[in-house]
Amino acid sequence: MRTRKTSGLLTPSGILGLVGHAGMGVAMGLAFALILIVMEPSGIATLVEHSGSQGLTVFVGSLVLTFAIGATLTGAVFIMMEDN
Protein backbone atom coordinates (compact mmCIF):
# COMPACT_ATOMS: atom_id res chain seq x y z
CA MET A 1 0.00 0.00 0.00
CA ARG A 2 1.35 3.41 -0.90
CA THR A 3 1.98 5.92 1.81
CA ARG A 4 0.28 9.23 1.40
CA LYS A 5 2.56 12.19 0.69
CA THR A 6 1.69 15.71 1.76
CA SER A 7 1.04 18.16 -1.02
CA GLY A 8 3.92 20.37 -2.09
CA LEU A 9 1.64 23.38 -1.63
CA LEU A 10 1.50 22.94 2.15
CA THR A 11 5.24 23.22 2.68
CA PRO A 12 6.96 26.55 3.34
CA SER A 13 8.75 26.35 -0.01
CA GLY A 14 5.42 25.70 -1.76
CA ILE A 15 3.79 28.71 -0.15
CA LEU A 16 6.80 30.84 -1.03
CA GLY A 17 6.55 29.61 -4.61
CA LEU A 18 2.87 30.57 -4.76
CA VAL A 19 3.65 34.04 -3.39
CA GLY A 20 6.35 34.40 -6.04
CA HIS A 21 3.95 33.43 -8.81
CA ALA A 22 1.34 35.86 -7.47
CA GLY A 23 3.95 38.64 -7.41
CA MET A 24 4.90 37.90 -11.01
CA GLY A 25 1.23 38.03 -11.97
CA VAL A 26 0.80 41.42 -10.30
CA ALA A 27 3.88 42.76 -12.09
CA MET A 28 2.69 41.42 -15.46
CA GLY A 29 -0.80 42.88 -14.91
CA LEU A 30 0.63 46.31 -14.06
CA ALA A 31 2.93 46.23 -17.08
CA PHE A 32 0.09 45.19 -19.38
CA ALA A 33 -2.19 47.95 -18.04
CA LEU A 34 0.57 50.53 -18.50
CA ILE A 35 1.22 49.38 -22.06
CA LEU A 36 -2.48 49.54 -22.92
CA ILE A 37 -2.87 53.03 -21.47
CA VAL A 38 0.34 54.55 -22.86
CA MET A 39 0.38 53.03 -26.36
CA GLU A 40 -3.37 53.48 -26.88
CA PRO A 41 -3.84 50.73 -29.48
CA SER A 42 -7.62 50.68 -29.21
CA GLY A 43 -8.62 53.88 -27.47
CA ILE A 44 -8.55 52.45 -23.95
CA ALA A 45 -7.06 55.62 -22.45
CA THR A 46 -9.94 57.65 -23.86
CA LEU A 47 -12.45 55.15 -22.52
CA VAL A 48 -10.84 55.20 -19.06
CA GLU A 49 -10.69 59.00 -19.12
CA HIS A 50 -14.43 59.30 -19.79
CA SER A 51 -15.44 56.66 -17.25
CA GLY A 52 -15.32 58.89 -14.19
CA SER A 53 -13.07 59.41 -11.22
CA GLN A 54 -12.53 55.72 -10.42
CA GLY A 55 -12.22 54.45 -13.99
CA LEU A 56 -8.45 54.12 -14.01
CA THR A 57 -8.41 52.40 -10.62
CA VAL A 58 -11.04 49.87 -11.66
CA PHE A 59 -9.33 49.19 -15.00
CA VAL A 60 -5.86 48.65 -13.53
CA GLY A 61 -7.20 46.76 -10.52
CA SER A 62 -9.18 44.31 -12.61
CA LEU A 63 -6.21 43.61 -14.88
CA VAL A 64 -3.84 43.15 -11.95
CA LEU A 65 -6.27 40.87 -10.12
CA THR A 66 -6.89 38.76 -13.21
CA PHE A 67 -3.20 38.30 -13.94
CA ALA A 68 -2.37 37.59 -10.28
CA ILE A 69 -5.06 34.92 -9.93
CA GLY A 70 -4.06 33.30 -13.21
CA ALA A 71 -0.36 33.21 -12.33
CA THR A 72 -1.09 31.84 -8.84
CA LEU A 73 -3.28 29.04 -10.16
CA THR A 74 -0.70 28.20 -12.81
CA GLY A 75 2.00 28.13 -10.14
CA ALA A 76 -0.13 25.80 -8.02
CA VAL A 77 -0.48 23.40 -10.96
CA PHE A 78 3.27 23.51 -11.61
CA ILE A 79 4.06 22.79 -7.94
CA MET A 80 1.62 19.86 -7.81
CA MET A 81 2.94 18.39 -11.07
CA GLU A 82 6.50 18.73 -9.80
CA ASP A 83 5.74 16.28 -6.99
CA ASN A 84 4.66 13.48 -9.36
Secondary structure, DSSP 4 states (H G I P E B T S, - for coil): -PPPPPPGGGSHHHHHHHHHHHHHHHHHHHHHHHHHHHH-SSSHHHHHHTT-TTHHHHHHHHHHHHHHHHHHHHHHHHHHHHH-
